[in-house]
Amino acid sequence: MTEEQTQKEAWQGVGEQFEALGKSLAEALRAAWQSEENRAQVQSLKEGLEAAVKKVDEAARKASETVTAERVKAEATQAAESLRSASKQTWEKARPHVVSALSQVEAELQKLIDRLSQN
């Protein structure tokens, strides 16, 4: 017998074992469905699996919401920092003009006070 024939027979044996396993599983399932008690157990198993899937889905949804909330918080923090920076830059640019305007207002008020004091 050649090596090729030996391998072919070995794989054929594996195939026959899978076929036998499939027949055994089918027979076991048929027997399980014939018994009311087994059907109830299978139904209970199904309900348990469905509940587990729901819990996993809920946990994934909550995790997603948490990630979204964290992202929104980070974006709000970044926006606040940008606003703070822009406000600071604006004040630094405007400050000399505000000081100058206040100085002019003070000078004009002083002139008005002087005129009113002379009258």
Stockholm file with secondary structure:
# STOCKHOLM 1.0

chainA/1-119         MTEEQTQKEAWQGVGEQFEALGKSLAEALRAAWQSEENRAQVQSLKEGLEAAVKKVDEAARKASETVTAERVKAEATQAAESLRSASKQTWEKARPHVVSALSQVEAELQKLIDRLSQN
#=GR chainA/1-119 SS CCHHHHHHHHHHHHHHHHHHHHHHHHHHHHHHHHSHHHHHHHHHHHHHHHHHHHHHHHHHHHHHHHHHHHHHHHHHHHHHHHHHHHHHHHHHHHHHHHHHHHHHHHHHHHHHHHHHHHC
#=GC SS_cons         CCHHHHHHHHHHHHHHHHHHHHHHHHHHHHHHHHSHHHHHHHHHHHHHHHHHHHHHHHHHHHHHHHHHHHHHHHHHHHHHHHHHHHHHHHHHHHHHHHHHHHHHHHHHHHHHHHHHHHC
//
